[in-house]
Structure formats: C-alpha cells, structure tokens
Amino acid sequence: MNGRRLIALLGAISVFALLPGCQTDDQSDTAGESSTQTVLDAATQTGALQVGTPPIDAPPTEISMPPPFPNDTEVPSPTPRVDVTEIDVIDHDGFTRITYRFDGSGSVFWKTEYVSEAIRADDSTVVDVGSRSILQVDLMGVQSDSSLNSVSHEGENITRIDSAARNSAILQSFVGTVDIRPAYTVSTSDSPSQLTIDIPKADS
C-alpha cells in the first residue's frame, strides 16, 4: 500500500512547464520568480521546480514523465543533482511555515496529500506523528544529508515532521497537523530555490 503512494507520483505528473512565472498567482514577498496555490483539504497536488541551470540537452520548456509502473515495482529515477539542504519550520501570526531549501542543478518533482497513516515507503515503518491529520510530502529527484532524516520539528499548528530518504532520489516527509485536514498553501521559488508549505492556525 505504501509503495503505491510514491509510484502514484509518477503517474500523476505527466508534463510540467518549467519556465519561470508560468504558474498562476505570482508572489512578491520572495526574491525571484515564485508561485502559490491553495490546496483544499483532501486534494492531492503535484508540481515541479527547476533548481539551478537546466542541462543543455534538456527540453527548454517541459519534462515528460514515464507512465505509472505496476504496483510494488521499484521506481527508476535519474541520478539526482539537487540537494535538500534544510527543512525549516517557523511559526508566524496565523500559520506555520515549512520550507524545504534546495541547492544544485536539476528538476524537483513534488507531491502533497493527506494520508490515513504515516508509512515510510523504504521499510514500511509506521511513524507516530501524534496528530489529528497527516500531510505526506514527497520530493523526487533529490538527495539529502542523513542529518535531515527522521528529524522532528514542532510548531504551534503542527505536532511533528518526520522525514526520511526513500532511496537515493526521493525524500519523504510526514507532517502532523493539530487541526483535521486544514487547507494549506504550497509555494515555490526559483531564487532562492525552495518549496514552502503554510499550515493555517489551528481552530481553538
């Protein structure tokens, strides 16, 4: 069951436009180009972010993903050229912001969805994040230092974040929320290269 969640990342993403500013609702509070989208409580969202300079032989405007693989089949992926350098959590007035920061050169594909259990895809370990809901975040095409794996982050509107490397190309995080499936906002920025998730303030 857990393998299907990550495999679905390939099936859900077919073509992504990578030109700066191609997505809607550009933000002005971050340097460089950025985009923002508000996600309804049960919605699964996917996207892509170009980090650094794309390779010369890569298509200039889009990347095509292969069709979904059969269940329980290892997902092949290119050698990642993007490092996840930091997972930062800061409480702001009315929301908690989770920021993934990247370095290197390559394409990062991301997926966010609410799940009923926090099950690590690499070893099927069930993680207790002590929350009312669990937001799963998958980053494909990245590598991360072991110091980011299985690190807990606490905030006013979240209970914990547990992150672990799926393999050499996927980082998986489980975000425990204080509220039941709160609507959240996903933002990406090219400069600096980062993906941001805002969790709104929990209802009293």
C-alpha positions in Angstrom: 0.0 0.0 0.0 2.8 2.4 0.9 4.6 1.7 -2.4 1.6 2.9 -4.4 1.7 6.4 -2.9 5.2 7.0 -4.2 4.6 5.2 -7.5 1.5 7.4 -8.0 3.8 10.4 -8.1 5.0 9.3 -11.5 1.5 8.6 -12.8 0.1 11.9 -11.5 2.8 14.0 -13.1 2.8 13.9 -17.0 4.1 17.3 -18.2 5.3 20.3 -16.2 6.0 23.7 -17.6 9.3 24.9 -16.1 9.5 28.5 -17.4 9.8 31.0 -14.5 6.4 32.5 -13.7 4.4 30.1 -15.7 2.2 29.1 -12.8 -0.5 31.5 -11.5 -0.7 33.8 -8.5 2.9 35.1 -8.5 4.1 36.2 -5.1 6.1 39.4 -4.4 7.4 38.6 -1.0 10.2 36.3 -2.2 13.2 37.1 -4.4 13.0 35.7 -7.9 10.0 34.1 -9.5 7.5 32.2 -7.4 4.1 30.6 -7.5 1.4 29.8 -4.9 -1.6 27.6 -4.8 -4.1 27.0 -2.1 -5.0 23.3 -1.6 -8.4 22.1 -0.5 -8.4 19.7 2.5 -8.5 16.3 0.7 -6.8 17.3 -2.6 -3.6 15.7 -3.9 -1.3 18.2 -5.5 1.8 17.8 -7.7 4.3 20.2 -9.2 7.8 20.7 -10.4 10.6 23.2 -9.6 13.7 23.8 -11.6 16.7 24.3 -9.4 19.8 25.9 -10.8 20.6 25.8 -14.6 18.9 23.0 -16.6 21.3 20.8 -18.6 21.9 21.8 -22.2 20.3 18.7 -23.7 17.1 19.1 -21.6 13.9 20.3 -23.3 13.7 24.1 -22.6 10.1 24.2 -21.5 8.8 20.9 -20.3 9.7 17.5 -18.9 7.7 14.3 -19.7 7.4 11.6 -17.1 7.0 7.9 -17.9 3.7 6.2 -17.4 2.9 4.7 -14.0 4.7 1.5 -13.1 3.0 -1.6 -11.8 2.4 -1.8 -8.0 5.4 -2.8 -5.9 7.9 -2.1 -8.7 11.0 -0.2 -7.9 10.7 3.3 -9.4 13.7 4.1 -11.6 14.9 7.7 -11.5 17.7 9.8 -12.8 20.8 10.5 -10.7 19.7 13.5 -8.5 21.6 16.7 -8.9 19.6 18.6 -6.3 20.4 18.6 -2.6 17.8 19.3 0.2 20.0 21.5 2.4 17.5 22.4 5.1 14.0 21.8 6.4 12.9 24.9 8.3 9.8 25.4 10.4 8.8 28.8 11.7 5.6 29.9 13.4 4.1 33.1 12.1 1.0 35.1 13.1 -1.9 32.8 11.9 0.2 30.0 10.3 3.2 27.7 10.5 5.6 27.8 7.5 7.6 24.7 6.5 10.4 25.4 4.0 12.4 22.9 2.0 15.6 24.6 0.7 17.5 23.2 -2.3 20.9 23.6 -3.9 22.5 22.1 -7.1 21.1 21.8 -10.6 18.1 19.7 -11.7 14.3 19.3 -11.5 12.5 18.6 -8.3 9.1 16.9 -8.6 6.8 17.3 -5.5 3.6 15.8 -4.3 1.4 16.6 -1.3 -1.5 14.7 0.0 -3.3 13.8 3.2 -2.9 10.1 4.2 -4.5 8.0 6.9 -1.2 6.6 8.2 2.4 7.7 8.1 4.1 4.7 6.5 7.7 5.0 5.3 8.0 3.6 1.8 11.5 2.3 2.3 10.9 -0.1 5.2 7.1 0.1 5.8 7.7 1.6 9.2 4.6 3.3 10.7 5.6 6.6 12.2 3.6 8.2 15.0 3.4 11.9 14.5 0.8 12.4 17.3 -1.6 14.4 15.2 -5.3 14.6 14.0 -4.2 14.5 10.4 -1.1 13.6 8.4 0.1 15.5 5.4 2.6 13.5 3.3 5.2 15.4 1.2 7.2 13.5 -1.4 10.2 15.2 -3.2 11.6 13.3 -6.2 14.9 13.9 -7.8 16.7 15.0 -4.6 19.3 13.7 -2.2 19.6 14.7 1.4 22.1 14.6 4.2 21.4 12.0 6.8 21.0 14.8 9.4 17.7 15.7 7.8 16.3 12.2 8.1 13.9 11.3 11.0 14.2 14.8 12.5 11.3 16.1 14.5 10.1 19.7 14.1 7.4 21.2 16.2 5.2 24.2 15.7 2.0 25.8 17.0 -0.1 24.3 14.3 1.7 21.1 13.6 2.7 18.4 16.0 5.8 17.0 14.3 7.6 16.5 11.0 9.3 13.1 10.3 11.5 13.0 7.2 13.4 10.1 5.7 15.1 9.3 2.4 13.0 6.8 0.3 16.1 6.0 -1.7 18.9 8.0 -3.3 16.4 10.1 -5.2 13.3 10.6 -3.0 12.8 12.4 0.3 9.5 11.7 2.1 8.1 13.7 5.0 5.1 13.3 7.2 3.6 16.5 8.7 1.3 16.0 11.7 -1.3 18.7 11.9 -3.2 20.0 15.0 -6.4 20.5 13.0 -8.2 18.0 10.9 -7.0 18.3 7.3 -6.6 22.1 7.3 -6.4 23.8 3.9 -2.8 24.6 3.2 -0.8 26.7 0.7 2.1 25.4 -1.4 4.6 28.0 -2.8 7.7 27.5 -4.9 10.5 30.0 -5.5 13.3 29.9 -8.1 15.6 32.3 -6.3 16.2 31.2 -3.7 15.3 27.6 -4.7 12.7 26.4 -2.2 9.3 24.9 -1.6 7.1 26.3 1.1 4.0 24.8 2.8 1.9 27.1 5.0 -0.3 25.4 7.6 -3.0 27.7 8.9 -3.6 28.4 12.6 -5.5 25.6 14.3 -9.0 26.4 15.5 -9.3 26.9 19.2 
